[in-house]
């Protein structure tokens, strides 16, 4: 019985110490971040090659550091997606001969978790790996050599939802600024970022609006043009400059704010 009592007491003391440390590290910090990097996509015109068709991307975000381990982020990203069948040495893609360019605008809400304690302006916590995940909504405009969808008259919503997640690294530069590097896939629920899915529409291969390939046989009505079961993905990656925003200072050892 004494052994179990000792274990319980040790557990309570350890828990009290954790809670005490947590209270000392709950002062919030606000940041403004600017992201510069690239964007690319995975889909019918690019099945597996990461970074190869990257285009410039930019973003701005606000980060609320709830404590030294967790943060919430709200941001806007702009990126361009592009790919072409002619750049692949695959017979069916050479024959299909489609291409597209998409302008994509994203609003996101993310939660972050730092693997080690981190805070801009704190010499003891200068860097950390982190992971993030959340929800985003995006609007896209696509120009391509193909039609809109697998059948004539298909209406594709331009405002969609995606699930962002990813990994990154944060580096403290001093009292007011830090850098972060990140890579973030976006899982979408559409197959039309590239305007390629399903079968060719009626009129394909006849010189009408459905003509999407230099090979009339490949573009014949009803022939497979893409895989409708594989949804498109898009990705953002880059480096961000994070600026600490002015805020209330915390009393030493309490985590309480003071003016």
NORUR-V288280 format. One record per helix or strand. SS is the DSSP state (H for helix, E for strand). FROM is the first residue (numbers start at 0). TO is the last residue. If there is no record, write none. Layout:
ss:SS from:FROM to:TO
ss:SS from:FROM to:TO
//
This chain:
ss:H from:1 to:23
ss:E from:28 to:42
ss:E from:45 to:45
ss:E from:54 to:64
ss:E from:69 to:83
ss:H from:84 to:86
ss:H from:90 to:95
ss:E from:98 to:113
ss:E from:126 to:143
ss:E from:158 to:171
ss:E from:176 to:187
ss:E from:198 to:198
ss:E from:223 to:223
ss:E from:232 to:243
ss:E from:248 to:249
ss:E from:256 to:257
//
